[in-house]
Amino acid sequence: MTNTIHRFKQGDDFIVLDVNSGGVHVVDEIVYDIIGLLEPPLSEDMPAEIPTKLTKYDENELRECYAEIYSLYKDKILFSTDEYRKYADIAVKAPIKALCLHVSHDCDLRCKYCFASTGDFGTGRKIMTPETGRKAIDFLIEKSLGRENLELDFFGGEPLMAWETIKATVDYARSVEKQHGKNFRFTVTTNGMLLTDDKIEYINREMSNCVLSLDGRKEVNDNIRVTPNGKGCYDIIVPRYKKLVEGRVNPGRTDYYVRGTFTKYNLDFVEDVLHISDLGFYQLSVEPVTAPADKPYAITEDDLPKVYEQYDKLYEIMAEHVKKTGKKPFNFFHYMIDLNQGPCAVKRLRGCGCGNEYVAVTPDGDIYPCHQFVGIDKWKMGNIYDGNVDPEIADYFAKTHIYSKQGCSDCWARFYCSGGCNANGYIYEGDVRIPHKIQCAMMKKRVECGIALGIKMNEYGGNNTDEPNIKATC
């Protein structure tokens, strides 16, 4: 089957995705079956083998349906050609527009699946100074060149452990942004343990987005997201999250999402999605853990059928709600696929832009392609105090895209996942340009469900997508 078409059935719908144009077609079963037998280029006359292979249909009906398929082909919205490859061949470095600022390489939790070595990324526990935070702002202003809108995510470890640095960095950015023609958009990612009323008020005033870590049901969350003395955190953080979200009412300060992680311990993770929704949170995500296969909580290939069942179950729940109300019951991050416009060409080709337009900065000012590369000496790109960024690494990531990654150029989902996570490829497959196999498999399933849910929204909800501008950073 050519990679210009992807056919799948979701619920009662027969869906055909034209990969290169992004066109999504909901078709009758007969059209679905005919398309499954076709390879471009198509001729105006129906291939003779179709009636012999699809004997359950009347031949005249087959000819009528084929004529409709051929019309879509001539209009270049079915079996269309790839117009993106030529842009990949001229990929160049871009100005930096976003920082993941590691204000804390320390954490007050000891989550069992933490990719950051319980907060210090293997570099030693430390807090960024306000001076380094201000220097990071100067660095981003300089390296962004003509970019006007800049993004900075306060990250850790637990960033609220570096609260004075956060405030000093924001204050400094606000004091210089206008004179440089810049507009800063801040995000904070937190585990909630240090949230207080004054911090909540500050976050809701200054942070355009916030990411709140919660794995779902109390027993699930407290099994793996624990304090150094082994106690759970659910009862502490949930009331604080509710208060924070209730206060996000100011223009430009309404975005948030509650982000969970599911593991082998809770392969019934739809129950955690529903639990987070029942708590009153509308923007949410529960994402699969990425871990070595020998970890007891790791998701392996043997678990994929159960994971697929859960994604199907979640789709059915959300689709049924859309049919009844015209609205989603909640926004599930991985099902937020825009069928009408979608991302720009650059995003389609190389995704998050790590190592290129997006980098991470440690408490010492060291620069890495993203937060998951931090601590890996091979990928250190420089330091903000000397102001230099390794041009070879930046160029390498500029040329890391769906046409340079193993298997991606022939994958139907390539324009949705953009080749997947570069760091996961390096850490788990040994090469940035080899996608992580298990994450790739789950991504394809999520994309199918997201496309199908988008169809239901178009059918029953019109333009009522009610989706914020959410940027995932962890």
Secondary structure, DSSP 8 states (H G I E B T S, - for coil): --TTEEEEEETTEEEEEETTTTEEEEE-HHHHHHHTT--SS--SS--THHHHH-TTS-HHHHHHHHHHHHHHHHTTSSS----SHHHHTT-------EEEEE-EE--S---TT-TTGGGTTTS-SEE--HHHHHHHHHHHHHHTTT--EEEEEEESS-GGGGHHHHHHHHHHHHHHTTTTT-EEEEEEEE-STT--HHHHHHHHHHEEEEEEE--SSHHHHHHHSB-TTS-B-HHHHHHHHHHHHHT--STT----EEEEEE-GGGS-THHHHHHHHHTT--EEEEEE----TTSTT---GGGHHHHHHHHHHHHHHHHHHHHHHSS-SSEEGGG---SSS---HHHHHHTT-BTTTEEEE-TT-EEESSGGGTT-GGG--EETTTTEE-HHHHHHHHT-STTTSTTGGG-TTHHHHTT--HHHIIIIISSTTS--HHHHHHHHHHHHHHHHHHHHIIIIITT-----------
